[in-house]
Amino acid sequence: MSLFTEFDLLPTLQASLAERELSVPTEIQQRAIPLLLAGRDLVGVSETGSGKTLAYALPVLHRLKSLENDGDRVTVDSRPRTVVIVPTRELGEQVARVFKPFTHTTRLRVRCVLGGTDFDVSKRNIKGPLEILVSTPGRLIKLLAAELVDLSDVRTLVFDEADQLLDQGFINSATRIANACQGDRQMALFSATVPPKVQSLISNLFSEAEVIRSEGSHQLVSGLKTENLAVKEGKRFPILENLLTAPVEGGTIIFTNTREQCDKVAREMKAIGHEAVVYRGEMDKIERRKNLKLFREGKIPFLISTDLASRGLDVEHVGRVINYHLPQQMENYIHRVGRTARAGRAGLVINLVTERDEGFVARLVSLRTKKTAAAKLDSARNWPVEPEHKKPVSKTVKPNKVIVRRK
């Protein structure tokens, strides 16, 4: 379907879409919405920035409001009918923002219980009747253990950014949450990549699900320009210093692999007069949220981060991503570069490449040039396995249609 108006959605939802001037669905929305409206279980794999949240939000809202229109209202406290599981507080807040414009006309209630907030806040948020609960796994497990939430009436269970959920070892929590819901609930899983643990979850909980994969999944986003800069004798910062003065439309995210590297780059940038904020784990959550807000609003041009910022964060004005250190896993690279070139816009990725990164860079060339059609796969066994980051077999960085500048 080429237009949202072609979907069998309630008039209130169609009106909200029109008010927001949303008329043409993305590929994942075109393929996922009809299946979810039909009540099918679904596994959807699509690149970052492709509109996965709205792909499940609209069917969820349609189903819940239809039940209410038929006289089946939610009246029991702390007993949601839809649960959306997210990996982080930041992503949970973003999911709630996607739902919010549609709740004005439907009058459906969306509540968040997220890790990183005081538990008493979660207890207050779960009180009273509600239709949609957005939660991190650990916080929901804690509420279940305290018998503060009842999932027996859940009609739809969604796992968003599933690859990050499972990166953090949440497969047991996912299974426990699914078992706490009613037996005939609808289930959906959305992810940008499919590492082995996601394949395992698909096999365990989604064995009868419809599996769809957008044409751009497991590939780099379109509109992305990539430059590889060779690092000589481990001297990265002089290269970065030259890049910082280049004009860029939008902000720049600089990725490192560890918290220590993140802090070191921040200190070195400050020493040469460049304003930057840090976004990483093991820092005060209030400070982290403040830093993200400054960057998101364009008040600070540089955000230095670990892979914490690579998953799920939607910052519209990111014009450039710099991989100060390349990640160890291809899926992390896909998530990092997905912070730019979102929603069809152009973006620039600059990789600082050492000799040990050569094999990884060769796989990036393959990822960019590979053109695979969207496919329906019958089981998790058919998903491609993520390549490992191995040492290079030769000693030169092969450009192969990639811009290479030596500094």
N, C-alpha and C positions, 0 to 999 in steps of 0.2 A: 504494500500500500504506500502510495507516494505522498499522502496528506493525512494529518491527524484526523480530519473530518471524516475520513473513510473508516476509521475504527468505530466499533459499536460501543462508544463511551457515553456515559450519562450527559445530558445537556449541561449540567452544572460544570462538569469537567471540561467540556468543549468550550464553554464560555470563558473559563479561566485560561485555557490555552490561547484563545483568541485575544484575551485581554493582555496576555504576555507576548503577543505577536509570535507565537510558536505555531507554525503551519506545516513544516516539512520534518518528519521524523528522521533520525539517523538510521544507519543500517541495523544496528542492534535493536533499536526501538521498533523498526518495521517488522523484524523477524520474531522478537520476543513478545510484544504486546498481544498479538492474536492468540498465541499459544497459552499465555497466562490467563487471558480472558476466557479461554475455553476450559480452564481448570487443570491444565497439564502441569506436571512437574517439569522443571527446566534447569539446564546447565547452560549458561551463556558466557562465552569467552570473547572479549573484545578489548581493543587497545584502550589505553587511558585517554580520557577526554572525549569518549564516544557517546556519552549520555546513558550509561548503564542504570544510574539511579532512577531516572524518569521512566526507564523501560519497565521497571517493576512497580514504581510508585503509582502510576496511572491505573494498572489493573487492580492493585490493592485497594485504592480509593474507590474504584468502581464497584468492587465486590462488597466492600463494607457499607457503602451508602445504599446499595441495592437491598442489602439485608435490612437496613433501617427503614427504607421506603416500604418494604413488605411487612413492617410492623415488628421486626425482630431487632429491637434496640439493645444496646449494652446498658445494663442496669446494675451489674455486680461490681463492687469495688475491686481494683487491682487485678482485673481479669481481662487482659487484652485479647484481641482477635487476630492481630498481626504482630509478629516480632521480627525486627530487623537486627541481625547481629553484625557488628562492625568491629574492626581491630583496635581503633583508637578513639579517644575523646574528640579529637579534631574532626575525624571523618564522621563521627556520630552527629556532631553539630551541623556539618555540611548536609548530611542526609535529611536532618530535620528541616533545614532551610529549603530543600527541594520540595518537601511536603507542604510547607507552610502556606504558600500562595493558594493552594487548592483547598485548604481547610477553611478558608474564609467563606466559601460558598457551600461546602459540604457540611460544615460544622462538626467535622470529625476531629477527635482529640489525639494529638501526638505528644508523647512524653519521652524524655531521655533519662536513662540511668546509666551513667558512664564512669568508668574508672578514671582516677585523677581528680574526682570530686569527693567532697565529704559524704560519708555513708548516710548521714542524717538527711542530706539533700536528696539522695536517691529514695529514701523512705518517704519523704514528703511528696516527691514527684509521682510515686506509684500509688498514692492514695486516691480514692475516688474512682469512678468509672472512666475508662479510656478505651480507645479502639486500637491505637498503634503504639507500640513500645520499641524504641531504638536503644540498643544496649551493647556494651562490651561484654564478652563472655564471662570474665571473672566476676564482674559486678552482678550479672544475672544469676550466676551460680550461687553467689552469696545470698541474694534475695530469696532464691528457691530454698536454700538450706535453712533460712530463718522463717520460712513459710510466710513471706510478706508479699508474694506474687503467685498467681494461679494461672498456669498455662493450659489448663484443660479445655479451654474454649478457643484455642488458637486455630484459625482457619488457614493462615499462610505464614510460613517460616522462611525468611530470606537470609542467606549468608552473603554479605557484600565484601568485596576485596578478599576473597577466600584464601588466596595465596599468602597474604600477610597474616591472616588468622592462624594458618597452619604453620607458618614460619615460627610463630611464637609458641608452638606446642599445644594448640587448643583442640586437637582432634577429639580427645576424651570429653572435653566440655561440650563440643558440638554435638556429640552423640547423646550426652546426658540431656541437653536442652531439647533435642529432637524427641527423645523418649518421654519428656515431660508434657509434650503437646499431644492433642488428640490424635488418634490413629489415622484418620482420613484427612489430615491437614495437607494442604498443597505446599510444595517445597521448591525453592529456587536458589540457585547458586550463581554468583557472578564473579568473574575474575579476569585479570588482564593476562595472566600466564597460568600454566598448568604444570607445576613441579610435581614430583612423585607423590608427595603427601596429599595434594589435592586429588590426584588420580585415585588414591586410596579412599578418600572421603566420597568421591563420586561412586566408586564401586560399592561402598558400604551403605550409603544413604540415598543414592540417586540411580540405582540400578535400572529403574524403569523410566527415567527422565528422558525428555526430548533434549538432545544435545545440539546446540548451534554454535557456530564459530564465525565471527565476522571476517571479511576478507583481509582486514588489516591486523587481525590478532596474531600474536607471536611475531609480529614484524614491527619495525619502527614506524612511527606516525608519519603520515604524508605531510608535505610542506616543511620537512626537516632538512637543513643543510648541516653537514658534518665536516669538521676540520680536525685532523690529527696532527699534533705538534710533538716532535721528537724531543725527549728530555735527555740532555747530555750530562753525564757524570752525576746524575741524581739532583741536578739543580733545577727545581721546579719553580721556585718563587720568582726568579727573574722573568720567566715566561709569563707568569700570572701578572706581574707588575706591568708588563707591556700591554696585556689584554685589558687591564682595568681602565686604561685611558681611551680605549676604542669606543666610538659612539654606538650605543645600543638603544633600540626602541623598546623600552620596558625594563624590568628588573633582571638581575642575574642571580642564579642560584649556583653556588660553588659546592660541589660534593667532595667529601673526604670519606675515608673508610672507618676512622675511629674518632672517639671524642677528643683524644689528645691531639690528633692532627687538626681537627676542627678548631680547637682553641689556639693552636700554634699559628694557623693561617690568619685567624682573627687578630692576634697580637701583631703579626708582621704587617698586615694591612693597616692597622691603626697607626703603626710606627711611620708609615709613609703617607699618612693623611687621608686614608680612604675610610669613610663611614661604612660599617657593616654590622649586622646583628647575627647572633648565633642561634641555631635551632637544633638541639640534640637531646638525647636521653641524659638522665642523671643531672638535670638542672632543674631549678625551681620552676614549677609548672606555670605559675603566674608570670614569671619573667619570660618563659618560652612563648606563652600566648601573647604577651605584650610585643615581643620581638616580631612574631609573625604578623601581628596587626600593623606594625610600623612598615613592614615590607609590603604587605598586601595593599596598603593605602598609598604606596609609592613614596613614603617619606624617607625611607632608607633604600638605596639602590642595590645593595648586596646582602644576600642571605647565605651564610656559611652553614652547612649542615652535613650530618651523616645520612644514612638511608632512611632515617625517621621521616624526613620531608619528602621522600620519593613516592610514598604510597598515599593515594587518595586526596592529597591536598589540592584544592582547586584555586589557583591564584591566576587571575586573568591576564595580568600584565607581564608575565615572564617572557622576555624576548631571547634569553640566552641561558644555557646550562653549561657550566664548566666542570668537567670531571677532573679535579685536581689529582685524585687517585682513581683509577678505574676499579670498579667493583669486582668481586670474586665470581659472581654468578650473573649469567646473561639476563635472568629475569629481573635482577636489581637494576641492570643497565636500562632495560626497557621501561621500567617504572621511573627511573631518574629522568630520562630524556622526554618522557611523557609529560613532564611539568611545563614544557614549552610546545609550541606548534599545536595548541589545543583548539578544538572546534574548527579545524580547517585553516587556522592562521599559520603564518610562517614562523620558523624558529631556528635558532642556531645552537649547535652542540659542539663544544671544543673539548677534545680529549688530550690530556697530557700523557704521552706514551713512552714508556721505557722499553728496553729490549725484552723484558719478561712478559710484556703485554702483547707482543707481536701476534701470538696465536689467537688471542682474544680479538684483536683488531681484524684479523683475517675472517673470523666468524661474523663480525659486524658487517663486513662487505657482503657476505653471503646473505645476511639478514635483510639488508637494504635492497638487494637486487632480486631476491626471491619473490616471485609473484604466484601466490597460491590462491585458488578460488575458494570461496566460502564452502565449507563442507559440513555435512551431517555425519557425525561419527557414532558408531553403534555402542561403543563401550570405552571405558577409560584406558584400556590396553592400546587403543589406537592413537592416543595423544602422543605428540613428540616429547621426548625426554630432554630436559635442559642440559646443554653441554657443560662440562666442567671447565674451569679456568686452569689450563695447563701451561707449563713453561714452553717458550717458543722453540722451534726446531731450527730456525735460521736466525741471522743477526741483523736484518734490516727490516724496517717497517715498510710493508708494501702498500702503496697508496691505492692502486686498483680503483680508479675513478673517485678517489677521495682526496680532497685538497690537503696537501701536506706543506707546512711551512717550517723551516728550521730556524730556531732562535739562538 
